[in-house]
Amino acid sequence: MTIESGDEVVIEYTGRADDGTVFDTSREDVAAESGLAEAQPEREFTPLTVSVGAGEVIDGIEEALPGLSEGDTESIEVPPEKGYGEWSEEHVREYETEELTATLGGQRPEVGQYVETEQGAAAEITHVDDDVSKVDFNPPLAGETLHFEIEVVAVN
């Protein structure tokens, strides 16, 4: 059965950055080999179920699924605009260091530290001095061309 919009599909996948680094996978063996299993010990690396056309995955994967069939494997390249978007200076916010320290419960912010927004998104502190701190709210993979290997396990 060929995948169409509205179908529910089960896929195995591995996502790599341009330099070959694995940033995400559903495959337990790849997770172990790449260090993701150690970095995310609570996570189960299992196939992903996706409702095609529902916007549950990035556009580049969503657009690659229709036309594939159960058992197909596909290598896809996802440009930033079909992935996590381009990196933008507009998503970097400045805060008074004193104010950010108070928000962090009295802990002085440090470059490279991640903070979580009220909506649950992670943001990276990229600059700290006595007066101003900068927090980058761009997705970590913004501006990256992503490379995925996907395998269609089932089509429902």
C-alpha positions in Angstrom: 0.0 0.0 0.0 1.4 3.4 -1.0 1.4 6.0 1.7 -1.1 8.9 1.3 -2.1 11.9 3.4 -4.2 10.7 6.3 -2.4 7.3 6.6 -0.8 6.3 9.9 2.7 5.0 9.3 5.3 3.5 11.5 8.9 4.4 10.6 12.4 3.7 11.9 14.7 6.7 11.4 18.2 8.1 12.0 18.9 11.8 11.7 22.4 13.1 11.1 23.9 16.6 10.9 26.1 17.6 8.0 29.2 16.4 9.9 27.6 12.9 10.3 26.8 13.3 14.0 23.6 11.4 14.9 21.2 13.9 16.6 18.2 11.6 16.8 17.2 8.0 16.1 14.5 5.4 16.7 17.0 2.6 16.5 18.4 1.3 19.8 21.7 0.0 18.2 22.4 3.4 16.6 21.5 5.2 19.9 24.0 3.0 21.7 26.7 3.4 19.1 26.3 7.2 18.8 26.1 7.9 22.6 22.5 9.0 22.5 21.4 6.1 24.7 23.9 7.1 27.4 22.9 10.8 27.1 19.2 10.0 27.3 19.0 7.0 29.6 15.3 7.3 30.3 14.3 7.3 26.6 13.1 4.2 24.8 14.4 4.1 21.2 11.4 2.6 19.3 9.8 3.1 15.9 7.8 6.4 15.4 4.1 6.4 14.5 3.1 9.4 12.3 -0.2 10.5 10.9 0.8 11.7 7.5 -0.4 15.3 6.9 -1.1 16.1 10.5 2.1 18.1 11.0 3.6 15.7 13.6 7.1 15.7 12.1 9.2 18.3 10.3 8.1 19.2 6.8 11.0 17.5 5.1 10.0 14.1 6.5 6.3 14.8 6.1 6.8 15.5 2.4 9.0 12.4 1.8 6.5 9.9 3.1 3.7 10.0 0.5 4.4 7.6 -2.3 6.5 5.2 -0.2 5.3 1.7 0.7 5.8 -0.6 3.6 9.4 -2.0 3.5 10.8 1.0 1.6 13.9 2.8 2.8 14.7 6.3 1.8 17.6 8.7 2.3 16.4 12.3 2.5 18.1 15.7 2.8 16.2 18.3 4.7 17.2 21.9 4.1 16.7 24.3 7.1 13.4 25.7 5.7 11.9 22.2 5.7 13.5 21.3 9.1 13.9 23.7 12.0 14.2 26.9 10.0 17.0 29.3 9.6 18.9 30.6 12.6 17.7 34.1 13.4 19.1 36.9 15.5 15.5 37.8 16.3 15.3 34.7 18.5 18.1 35.9 20.7 16.9 37.9 23.7 18.8 40.1 26.0 18.1 40.2 29.8 19.7 42.1 32.6 22.1 39.6 34.2 20.7 40.4 37.7 17.1 39.7 36.5 18.2 36.4 34.9 20.0 35.4 38.0 16.8 36.0 40.0 14.8 33.9 37.5 17.3 31.1 38.0 16.8 31.1 41.7 19.9 33.1 42.5 22.2 31.0 40.3 24.4 33.2 38.1 23.8 32.3 34.4 26.7 30.6 32.6 27.5 30.5 28.8 26.4 27.1 27.5 23.8 26.6 30.2 20.3 25.7 29.0 17.1 27.1 30.5 13.6 26.0 30.0 10.8 28.4 29.1 7.3 28.2 30.6 6.2 26.4 27.4 8.9 23.7 27.9 11.2 24.8 25.2 15.0 24.8 25.8 17.0 28.0 25.2 20.8 28.4 25.5 22.6 31.2 27.3 25.2 32.5 24.8 26.6 35.5 26.6 27.0 36.7 30.2 28.6 39.8 31.6 27.9 42.0 34.6 25.1 43.9 33.0 23.6 41.8 30.1 23.0 38.1 29.3 21.8 36.8 26.0 19.6 33.8 25.6 19.2 32.0 22.2 15.7 30.7 21.6 16.5 29.3 18.2 16.0 25.5 17.9 19.4 23.7 18.4 19.2 22.5 14.7 18.1 25.8 13.2 20.1 26.6 10.1 21.3 23.0 9.7 20.8 20.8 6.7 19.6 17.4 8.1 20.1 14.0 6.7 17.6 11.2 7.5 17.5 7.5 6.7 14.0 6.3 7.1 12.4 2.9 6.8 8.7 2.4 6.5 7.8 -0.4 8.9 4.0 -0.4 8.5 1.2 1.6 6.8 -2.2 1.6 8.5 
